[in-house]
Amino acid sequence: MIAPATRFRRGFAHGIHPHEHKVLTAGLPTQRMPFVDRYVLPLNQHLGVPAKPLVTPGQRVRRGQRIAAPGAFVSTSLHSPVTGWVRTIGHHRYPGGQFSKAIEIEADPYATQRLDGEPPPDWRTLSPDDFVTALQDSGIVGLGGAALPAHVKYSLREGIKIEYLIANGAECEPYLTNDHRVMVERADRLLRGIEILRTRLGGTAEAIIGIERNKPDAIAILNRQLRPDRPVRVVPLRVKYPQGDSKMMIKSLLGLEVPAGLHAADLGIIMNNVSTIAAIADWFDTGMPYIDRMVTVSGPGIERPSNLIVPLGTPVREVLRYCGGLSDDTREVLMGGPMMGTPIASLDAPIIKSSSGILAFTAGETARPREYPCIRCGRCLEACPYFLNPSRLARLAKARMYGEMKHIQIMECVECGSCTYACPSGIPIIQLIRTAKRALRGQR
């Protein structure tokens, strides 16, 4: 039995309080980045099976046209961000450094780049299965970072009844402000997406928008637009990392713990990122597939921090150039946030569906602290929101005792980085855990 929504706890145990660094872009209106000459669209921009190409080299495509179909159920479509020509289908560098199969498109310099897509599907008349298929065709993924195809959460097992629909507006990663700007600038789209999803879930689910208190303008704007006849409420939350993790958000809002091995839907809960919900509204109201990504470009190495709408496939180099380029003392560029983001191996790598931010850091932020032996202080245990033992996991990872790590729940680690942030000995705990998890997946 789920506790009534009036009993919000507004907090979870453990976690950390890193410096926010959001002031650089939190108040900046979102701009649309101009189109460039070349786009690279990897086929594996989501969790699950890569998409399958539907086009061939030399073929002309239009903006919004589907160019790749889902490769399996846990997969999603891919659409062209521009009108132009398919140049190649081959392996291109992914942001993390590996090479991945991708579709390269050359933009037509004389095209208007206006979206002339197909009419949107009528979400009111679709069967449950057809609604899931229509959502899969949109190309929308979870935009909080995981990139799980959005339709997967709405393919519910028989007997599952959803009592709560949660819109996750925590955006707890430092520097990132794109979700913040969605709630400020596109509050109507967020609320429209909630209305669509609530209706499809039977109309009985209560919708909760969880927002950290460091976004007072978003909280105020959404509260002004709420209708008293709809069960939708905004809940301000204590600022804490990793509040945006789905299990931590559920704990903060409902006081419930999602047991290991279960999903939120098993407890009658579905959660989506606020940007995901707004994109769902765009798809079902206008037929606009997911072809543009809102990206925060920030950090000490950025000449002109910005919140941008960027077509998927745009090279990172072009985004940085539009923001004035990098300062001379820049040492590292990350895709994503500073806690869970990935260093970019090449500035020619493209913006993908999970690219929430591009952050540039100078030598002062990237200097690795000197590593000392573990002093058994327990600060990593106090920081871990999943109540794991990070120091023990790090010791086992160094010894490559991966089998033992499985027995102490290494796969439950969400790699939030709280342990490394809290460690006074400068031990790269999260990097060791990531290496071990990759090794275990390789063995499996």
PEMO-V825775 format. One record per residue. RES is the residue in one small letter. PHI is phi in whole degrees, -180 to 180 (* if undefined). Layout:
<<RES,PHI> <RES,PHI>>
//
This chain:
<<m,*> <i,-82> <a,-63> <p,-58> <a,-66> <t,-73> <r,-98> <f,-66> <r,-84> <r,59> <g,180> <f,-141> <a,-79> <h,67> <g,89> <i,-138> <h,-131> <p,-70> <h,-61> <e,-78> <h,56> <k,-91> <v,-62> <l,-61> <t,-132> <a,-58> <g,-98> <l,-91> <p,-60> <t,-74> <q,-111> <r,-95> <m,-76> <p,-63> <f,-72> <v,-116> <d,-82> <r,-138> <y,-134> <v,-122> <l,-113> <p,-60> <l,-85> <n,-118> <q,-86> <h,-147> <l,-67> <g,101> <v,-85> <p,-60> <a,-72> <k,-108> <p,-61> <l,-112> <v,-122> <t,-130> <p,-56> <g,92> <q,-74> <r,-85> <v,-128> <r,-112> <r,-62> <g,92> <q,-71> <r,-72> <i,-114> <a,-152> <a,-101> <p,-57> <g,-87> <a,-168> <f,-66> <v,-85> <s,-168> <t,-150> <s,-77> <l,-131> <h,-123> <s,-75> <p,-80> <v,-144> <t,-87> <g,176> <w,-128> <v,-74> <r,-94> <t,-144> <i,-128> <g,-161> <h,-91> <h,-129> <r,-73> <y,-87> <p,-54> <g,-76> <g,114> <q,-73> <f,-99> <s,-138> <k,-66> <a,-148> <i,-104> <e,-101> <i,-123> <e,-99> <a,-71> <d,-79> <p,-67> <y,-103> <a,-79> <t,-75> <q,59> <r,-77> <l,-84> <d,-119> <g,-85> <e,-75> <p,-59> <p,-68> <p,-67> <d,-82> <w,-65> <r,-72> <t,-102> <l,-72> <s,-70> <p,-55> <d,-68> <d,-69> <f,-64> <v,-62> <t,-64> <a,-63> <l,-68> <q,-65> <d,-69> <s,-72> <g,81> <i,-78> <v,-124> <g,-64> <l,-96> <g,-83> <g,135> <a,-74> <a,63> <l,-72> <p,-50> <a,-62> <h,-70> <v,-61> <k,-68> <y,-101> <s,-95> <l,-91> <r,-67> <e,-61> <g,96> <i,-80> <k,-118> <i,-90> <e,-99> <y,-135> <l,-111> <i,-107> <a,-99> <n,-87> <g,-116> <a,-67> <e,43> <c,-84> <e,-65> <p,-57> <y,75> <l,-73> <t,-139> <n,-70> <d,-66> <h,-57> <r,-68> <v,-62> <m,-69> <v,-79> <e,-92> <r,-129> <a,-58> <d,-63> <r,-69> <l,-63> <l,-67> <r,-66> <g,-62> <i,-62> <e,-61> <i,-62> <l,-69> <r,-61> <t,-63> <r,-68> <l,-88> <g,106> <g,81> <t,-103> <a,-71> <e,-85> <a,-100> <i,-127> <i,-105> <g,-93> <i,-132> <e,-69> <r,-69> <n,-81> <k,-124> <p,-63> <d,-68> <a,-66> <i,-61> <a,-66> <i,-64> <l,-67> <n,-62> <r,-67> <q,-93> <l,-69> <r,-99> <p,-65> <d,-88> <r,-116> <p,-79> <v,-127> <r,-139> <v,-102> <v,-120> <p,-71> <l,-122> <r,-61> <v,-76> <k,-164> <y,-106> <p,-100> <q,-56> <g,-75> <d,-61> <s,-59> <k,-70> <m,-70> <m,-63> <i,-63> <k,-63> <s,-67> <l,-84> <l,-117> <g,71> <l,-109> <e,-109> <v,-87> <p,-62> <a,-59> <g,90> <l,-110> <h,-110> <a,-58> <a,-61> <d,-65> <l,-102> <g,83> <i,-130> <i,-124> <m,-126> <n,-133> <n,-65> <v,-62> <s,-68> <t,-62> <i,-66> <a,-64> <a,-66> <i,-64> <a,-62> <d,-60> <w,-66> <f,-81> <d,-95> <t,-124> <g,80> <m,-81> <p,-74> <y,-85> <i,-127> <d,-124> <r,-116> <m,-80> <v,-130> <t,-92> <v,-110> <s,-155> <g,111> <p,-62> <g,-89> <i,-95> <e,-70> <r,-137> <p,-55> <s,-154> <n,-109> <l,-126> <i,-97> <v,-120> <p,-59> <l,-56> <g,91> <t,-66> <p,-61> <v,-56> <r,-57> <e,-70> <v,-64> <l,-65> <r,-62> <y,-63> <c,-92> <g,92> <g,84> <l,-98> <s,-71> <d,-65> <d,-96> <t,-67> <r,-117> <e,-154> <v,-121> <l,-109> <m,-107> <g,104> <g,-89> <p,-72> <m,-85> <m,-124> <g,-74> <t,-119> <p,-59> <i,-85> <a,-76> <s,-147> <l,-72> <d,-85> <a,-65> <p,-91> <i,-70> <i,-121> <k,-63> <s,-95> <s,-82> <s,-76> <g,-158> <i,-125> <l,-120> <a,-115> <f,-123> <t,-93> <a,-60> <g,-63> <e,-90> <t,-101> <a,-62> <r,-76> <p,-67> <r,-65> <e,-92> <y,-117> <p,-63> <c,-61> <i,-102> <r,57> <c,-77> <g,83> <r,-67> <c,-68> <l,-67> <e,-69> <a,-85> <c,-69> <p,-73> <y,-100> <f,58> <l,-87> <n,-113> <p,-61> <s,-63> <r,-68> <l,-60> <a,-66> <r,-64> <l,-67> <a,-65> <k,-61> <a,-85> <r,57> <m,-94> <y,-68> <g,-61> <e,-67> <m,-66> <k,-64> <h,-76> <i,-111> <q,65> <i,-61> <m,-72> <e,-78> <c,-66> <v,-97> <e,60> <c,-74> <g,86> <s,-60> <c,-65> <t,-64> <y,-61> <a,-86> <c,-72> <p,-78> <s,-93> <g,69> <i,-78> <p,-77> <i,-60> <i,-68> <q,-65> <l,-64> <i,-66> <r,-61> <t,-61> <a,-65> <k,-66> <r,-63> <a,-64> <l,-67> <r,-66> <g,-64> <q,-65> <r,-70>>
//
